[in-house]
Amino acid sequence: MTRTTNARLAGFTFLFYIAIGITELVLGRATSADGFAERLALIAQHASRVRVTLILSLFTGFSALVLGVALYGITRDEDHDLAMLALACRVGEGVLGAFPLTTLGLLWLATTPGADASDTAAASALGAFLLKIAAWKTTIGATFFAVGSTIFCWLLLRGRMIPVALAWLGVIASVVLVVGLPLQLAGLLRGALAQFMWLPMAPSKFPPGCGCSS
C-alpha cells in the first residue's frame, strides 16, 4: 500500500479504536460495584453485555494490530528497523488486549450453575487474583503501547510527516509513559500521579497518519 493509503487506514482505525473503547467502557459500567459479591451478581444479571465486551476486546486487539501495520507502512522508509520495533510493540499491545482473561474468569464465576459453582470464599479469592492480573496486564500492555508510540512519533517527527509541534507532543507524552508505567507496575508510582501521567497523551493522540505526505 502507498503511504497515503496507510495514512487513511491509520486514521480510520484510530477512530474505530476510540469508538470500540468508549462502547466497551459504557457496557462495563453495568457490572461495576464496590463489593465482589455484588459485582458477580451484576455480571450474572448482565451476562449478555459482558459477552459483547468480550467480542469488543477482540476488535480492540485487532485494531491495535492494524494500526501498527499502517503506521509501519508510513514510517518504514524513514527507518525500517525502528519502524519494525515499533510494530512489534503494537503487536504485543494488541495480543495482550485481545485476551480478556479477567472478564472470562469473572463471567465463569458468575454463571457456573449448581455443584460446579465455587464457594463464596474461593470465588472471592480467585476473583481478587483475576482483578490483580487485569491491572498488571493493562499496565504491561500500556507499556508496549508507550514504547511503540514513542518510536512512531519520533519517526513521524524526523520525516516531517505531521506538524512538528504535534509530533513533539506525541514524543514527550509517550516518553513520560515509558518512564512512568514501569514505576507504576513496580508500585513506586501510585494514586493521582499514575493518572496525571496520561494527561499529555490526550491532545497528542491525533488520528495517526493524518497530514502525511504521499
Secondary structure, DSSP 4 states (H G I P E B T S, - for coil): --HHHHHHHHHHHHHHHHHHHHHHHHHHGGG--SSHHHHHHHHHHTHHHHHHHHHHHHHHHHHHHHHHHHHHHHHTTT-HHHHHHHHHHHHHHHHHHH--HHHHHHHHHHH--GGGSPPHHHHHHHHHHHHHHHHHHHHHHHHHHHHHHHHHHHHHHHTT-S-HHHHHHHHHHHHHHHHHHHHHHTTSS-HHHHHHTTTTHHHH---TTTT---
